[in-house]
């Protein structure tokens, strides 16, 4: 198993349960690790056989900007589901960070892990 990752992907969206949060965009930060098998992509040097991290990033941004959840839990779960479904990812770990949400903390957030993490050599 190989892992394609995206780190520090910033998305501006409406998120939060308080009235003031529903009036302003806040920046969320996504980190995603996705199971894949890079062997065919590396052997052919062809993006068609790769998990396209640019396409995944653009999809996360589009979804995050257009879906205004109350909870980071809801947004994280929905983004994880769409990545797994649309990009045929068998396993992922998604970290969604909300900077400056709590006084005294740099950030808060959630980590979700979905699917079954394949073992080395098990992805076909």
WOPEMO-V825551 format. One record per residue. N is the residue number from 0. PHI is phi in whole degrees, -180 to 180 (999 if undefined). PSI is psi in whole degrees, 0 to 359 (* if undefined). NEAR is the number of other ideal C-beta (glycine too) atoms within 8 Angstrom. Layout:
((N & PHI & PSI & NEAR) (N & PHI & PSI & NEAR))
//
This chain:
((0 & 999 & 140 & 12) (1 & -119 & 162 & 9) (2 & -128 & 126 & 8) (3 & -97 & 135 & 12) (4 & -129 & 155 & 9) (5 & -127 & 128 & 11) (6 & -122 & 140 & 5) (7 & 61 & 41 & 5) (8 & -82 & 116 & 12) (9 & -96 & 133 & 8) (10 & -133 & 127 & 12) (11 & -94 & 125 & 8) (12 & -154 & 171 & 12) (13 & -91 & 122 & 9) (14 & -151 & 141 & 13) (15 & 133 & 163 & 9) (16 & -100 & 345 & 5) (17 & -89 & 151 & 6) (18 & -55 & 316 & 5) (19 & -63 & 328 & 7) (20 & -69 & 335 & 11) (21 & -81 & 356 & 8) (22 & -105 & 345 & 5) (23 & -131 & 149 & 6) (24 & -80 & 140 & 6) (25 & -120 & 152 & 11) (26 & -91 & 127 & 8) (27 & -109 & 155 & 16) (28 & -123 & 127 & 14) (29 & -109 & 137 & 15) (30 & -126 & 130 & 12) (31 & -133 & 135 & 14) (32 & -118 & 131 & 10) (33 & -130 & 130 & 14) (34 & -72 & 138 & 14) (35 & -159 & 177 & 12) (36 & -125 & 113 & 8) (37 & -89 & 359 & 10) (38 & -59 & 314 & 7) (39 & -69 & 320 & 8) (40 & -62 & 316 & 11) (41 & -70 & 325 & 7) (42 & -70 & 326 & 6) (43 & -100 & 344 & 8) (44 & 58 & 40 & 5) (45 & -124 & 123 & 7) (46 & -62 & 336 & 6) (47 & -57 & 332 & 5) (48 & -102 & 9 & 7) (49 & -108 & 157 & 10) (50 & -81 & 109 & 10) (51 & -78 & 100 & 8) (52 & -65 & 333 & 9) (53 & -66 & 314 & 6) (54 & -63 & 318 & 8) (55 & -63 & 315 & 15) (56 & -60 & 314 & 10) (57 & -63 & 324 & 8) (58 & -69 & 319 & 12) (59 & -62 & 315 & 15) (60 & -61 & 311 & 10) (61 & -60 & 315 & 8) (62 & -66 & 312 & 11) (63 & -61 & 320 & 13) (64 & -71 & 333 & 9) (65 & -101 & 347 & 6) (66 & -114 & 116 & 9) (67 & -103 & 85 & 7) (68 & -77 & 159 & 9) (69 & -82 & 321 & 6) (70 & -115 & 144 & 8) (71 & -64 & 330 & 13) (72 & -60 & 317 & 7) (73 & -65 & 313 & 9) (74 & -63 & 316 & 15) (75 & -61 & 314 & 12) (76 & -62 & 316 & 9) (77 & -67 & 318 & 11) (78 & -66 & 319 & 14) (79 & -60 & 316 & 12) (80 & -64 & 318 & 9) (81 & -70 & 324 & 10) (82 & -64 & 314 & 16) (83 & -62 & 319 & 13) (84 & -74 & 306 & 7) (85 & -74 & 332 & 7) (86 & -112 & 8 & 12) (87 & 54 & 49 & 6) (88 & -95 & 121 & 12) (89 & -73 & 335 & 10) (90 & -152 & 143 & 12) (91 & -150 & 156 & 14) (92 & -123 & 122 & 9) (93 & -119 & 126 & 16) (94 & -109 & 124 & 10) (95 & -116 & 118 & 15) (96 & -112 & 136 & 11) (97 & -115 & 98 & 13) (98 & -64 & 145 & 9) (99 & 58 & 27 & 7) (100 & -80 & 334 & 7) (101 & -125 & 128 & 6) (102 & -57 & 128 & 3) (103 & 95 & 351 & 3) (104 & -119 & 142 & 8) (105 & -65 & 323 & 4) (106 & -165 & 159 & 10) (107 & -130 & 170 & 8) (108 & 172 & 198 & 10) (109 & -145 & 149 & 8) (110 & -119 & 125 & 8) (111 & -118 & 143 & 10) (112 & -126 & 123 & 9) (113 & -129 & 146 & 9) (114 & 90 & 186 & 10) (115 & -109 & 123 & 5) (116 & -73 & 113 & 9) (117 & -66 & 153 & 10) (118 & -91 & 163 & 6) (119 & -53 & 128 & 5) (120 & 85 & 0 & 5) (121 & -94 & 347 & 7) (122 & -83 & 132 & 10) (123 & -115 & * & 3))
//
